[in-house]
């Protein structure tokens, strides 16, 4: 494992697959806590990570679409605040560390809820950095955003009230501390961040 991030986190980046801690946690959760690998699913994946897209595209049980407004590897160019799909189009939605980049995150959440079918589920991860979400639309310069929000292309810092935002558009949200079930040996083996929870959202 190699350091990554600003400031650098030790053992964050896998030199073989390019995964970060959050990617490895998501993989373990999908494999061990869901039927993602076992049953047919129509999947929408925003801002696809190369390590995931390569695998998910080839999985015979998935009808997989990756989407992004600017990514070169995404299969479809798509605005998360205006998803050109019918209501209830997808069984599963994956969206990891995207919403902190979106000025109107509630509009994006509403769209994700709309295109998820009843009974479907989504994993909607963001960095949780403070007690209460902080945003200020007057903060626009990249250096100001980096100082205040932690990264130059972030528009807010999410807090533990992130769950309330998701529930506000209709999701039933389970904040799953799954990582605690893995034990210290697995956390070290996969070089995970011990405090990260999974936001598992159902419609």
C-alpha positions as CSV (number, residue, x, y, z in Angstrom):
1,X,0.0,0.0,0.0
2,X,1.1,3.6,-0.7
3,X,0.3,7.0,0.9
4,X,-2.5,9.1,-0.8
5,X,-4.6,12.1,-0.2
6,X,-4.1,15.6,1.2
7,X,-2.8,15.4,3.8
8,X,-1.4,12.0,2.9
9,X,-2.9,8.9,4.5
10,X,-0.6,6.0,5.0
11,X,-1.5,2.7,3.3
12,X,-4.4,4.4,1.4
13,X,-3.7,3.5,-2.2
14,X,-3.3,-0.1,-3.5
15,X,-0.4,0.0,-6.1
16,X,-1.9,-3.0,-8.0
17,X,-5.6,-2.1,-8.5
18,X,-5.6,1.6,-7.7
19,X,-8.3,1.3,-4.9
20,X,-8.5,3.6,-1.9
21,X,-9.9,2.7,1.5
22,X,-13.5,3.5,0.6
23,X,-13.3,1.3,-2.5
24,X,-12.1,-1.7,-0.6
25,X,-14.8,-1.2,2.1
26,X,-17.5,-0.9,-0.6
27,X,-16.3,-4.1,-2.3
28,X,-16.4,-6.0,1.0
29,X,-19.9,-4.7,1.8
30,X,-21.3,-5.5,-1.7
31,X,-19.8,-9.0,-1.5
32,X,-20.8,-9.9,2.1
33,X,-23.9,-7.8,2.9
34,X,-25.8,-7.7,-0.4
35,X,-27.0,-9.9,-3.3
36,X,-25.1,-7.7,-5.8
37,X,-23.0,-10.6,-7.1
38,X,-25.8,-13.2,-7.0
39,X,-29.0,-11.8,-8.5
40,X,-29.9,-9.9,-11.7
41,X,-29.7,-6.1,-11.2
42,X,-30.0,-3.1,-13.4
43,X,-27.3,-0.8,-12.0
44,X,-26.5,2.9,-12.3
45,X,-23.0,3.8,-11.2
46,X,-22.1,7.5,-10.9
47,X,-18.5,8.6,-11.3
48,X,-17.3,5.1,-11.9
49,X,-14.0,4.0,-10.4
50,X,-11.9,2.2,-13.0
51,X,-11.2,-0.7,-10.6
52,X,-15.0,-1.3,-10.3
53,X,-16.2,-0.5,-13.8
54,X,-13.8,-3.1,-15.3
55,X,-15.3,-5.8,-13.2
56,X,-19.0,-4.7,-13.1
57,X,-19.3,-4.3,-16.9
58,X,-18.4,-8.0,-17.3
59,X,-20.6,-9.4,-14.6
60,X,-23.3,-11.5,-16.4
61,X,-26.0,-10.8,-13.8
62,X,-25.7,-7.0,-14.1
63,X,-27.2,-4.6,-16.7
64,X,-24.6,-2.0,-15.8
65,X,-24.4,1.7,-16.8
66,X,-21.8,4.1,-15.6
67,X,-22.5,7.8,-15.8
68,X,-20.7,11.1,-15.2
69,X,-20.8,14.6,-16.6
70,X,-17.1,14.8,-17.4
71,X,-15.4,11.4,-16.8
72,X,-13.6,10.0,-19.8
73,X,-14.3,6.4,-18.8
74,X,-18.0,6.7,-18.0
75,X,-20.3,4.9,-20.5
76,X,-22.9,7.7,-20.5
77,X,-22.6,11.5,-20.1
78,X,-25.2,12.4,-17.5
79,X,-26.0,15.2,-15.1
80,X,-26.9,13.8,-11.7
81,X,-29.3,16.6,-11.1
82,X,-31.2,15.8,-14.3
83,X,-31.1,12.1,-15.0
84,X,-32.7,11.3,-18.4
85,X,-34.4,8.1,-17.2
86,X,-37.9,7.0,-16.3
87,X,-39.1,6.7,-12.7
88,X,-38.0,3.5,-11.1
89,X,-35.5,2.6,-13.9
90,X,-32.8,1.0,-11.7
91,X,-32.6,-1.8,-9.1
92,X,-29.3,-0.5,-7.6
93,X,-27.5,2.8,-7.6
94,X,-23.9,3.3,-6.6
95,X,-22.6,6.9,-6.0
96,X,-19.4,7.3,-4.0
97,X,-17.9,10.7,-3.1
98,X,-19.9,12.6,-5.7
99,X,-22.5,14.7,-3.8
100,X,-20.0,16.9,-2.1
101,X,-19.1,18.2,-5.5
102,X,-22.8,19.1,-6.5
103,X,-24.1,22.6,-5.6
104,X,-27.7,21.5,-5.5
105,X,-27.2,18.2,-3.7
106,X,-30.9,17.9,-2.8
107,X,-31.9,18.0,-6.4
108,X,-29.4,15.2,-7.1
109,X,-30.8,13.2,-4.2
110,X,-34.3,13.6,-5.5
111,X,-33.2,12.4,-8.9
112,X,-31.5,9.4,-7.5
113,X,-34.6,8.5,-5.5
114,X,-36.8,9.0,-8.5
115,X,-35.0,6.6,-10.8
116,X,-34.6,3.9,-8.1
117,X,-37.3,1.4,-8.3
118,X,-39.5,0.7,-5.3
119,X,-37.7,-1.9,-3.2
120,X,-34.4,-1.0,-4.8
121,X,-31.3,0.1,-2.9
122,X,-28.5,2.6,-3.2
123,X,-25.2,3.1,-1.6
124,X,-24.6,6.9,-1.4
125,X,-21.2,7.6,0.2
126,X,-19.8,11.0,1.0
127,X,-16.9,12.1,3.3
128,X,-18.3,12.9,6.8
129,X,-16.1,15.6,8.2
130,X,-18.0,17.5,10.9
131,X,-20.9,17.4,13.3
132,X,-23.3,19.3,11.1
133,X,-23.1,19.9,7.3
134,X,-21.6,23.3,6.4
135,X,-21.9,25.0,3.1
136,X,-21.6,28.6,1.9
137,X,-22.4,29.5,-1.7
138,X,-20.2,32.6,-1.4
139,X,-17.2,30.3,-1.2
140,X,-16.3,29.9,-4.9
141,X,-12.5,30.2,-5.3
142,X,-10.7,26.9,-5.5
143,X,-8.2,27.9,-2.8
144,X,-11.0,29.0,-0.5
145,X,-12.9,25.7,-1.1
146,X,-9.7,23.7,-0.4
147,X,-9.2,25.6,2.9
148,X,-12.9,25.5,4.1
149,X,-14.2,22.3,2.6
150,X,-11.1,20.3,2.3
151,X,-10.8,20.1,-1.5
152,X,-10.8,22.7,-4.2
153,X,-13.8,21.1,-6.0
154,X,-15.9,20.4,-3.0
155,X,-18.8,22.8,-2.2
156,X,-19.6,21.6,1.3
157,X,-18.5,19.6,4.3
158,X,-21.0,16.9,5.3
159,X,-21.8,16.1,8.9
160,X,-23.7,13.4,10.6
161,X,-27.0,15.1,9.4
162,X,-26.2,13.7,6.0
163,X,-28.6,10.9,6.9
164,X,-31.4,13.5,7.4
165,X,-30.8,15.0,4.0
166,X,-31.2,11.6,2.3
167,X,-34.3,10.8,4.4
168,X,-35.7,14.2,3.5
169,X,-36.1,13.1,-0.2
170,X,-37.7,9.8,0.8
171,X,-34.9,7.3,1.3
172,X,-35.0,4.9,4.2
173,X,-31.4,5.1,5.4
174,X,-29.4,2.6,7.4
175,X,-26.0,4.0,8.6
176,X,-24.2,0.7,8.7
177,X,-21.1,0.4,10.9
178,X,-20.3,-2.8,9.0
179,X,-16.6,-2.2,9.4
180,X,-16.8,-2.9,13.1
181,X,-17.9,-6.4,12.3
182,X,-14.7,-7.1,10.3
183,X,-12.4,-6.9,13.3
184,X,-9.0,-5.3,13.6
185,X,-7.2,-8.0,11.6
186,X,-9.4,-7.5,8.5
187,X,-9.2,-3.7,8.9
188,X,-5.4,-3.9,8.8
189,X,-5.4,-6.5,6.0
190,X,-7.5,-4.3,3.7
191,X,-6.0,-1.0,5.1
192,X,-9.5,0.5,5.9
193,X,-10.5,3.7,7.7
194,X,-12.0,2.3,10.9
195,X,-14.6,5.1,11.3
196,X,-16.3,5.0,7.9
197,X,-19.9,3.9,7.8
198,X,-21.9,2.7,4.8
199,X,-25.0,4.7,3.9
200,X,-27.4,2.0,2.7
201,X,-30.5,3.6,1.2
202,X,-33.8,1.9,0.3
203,X,-36.9,3.0,-1.6
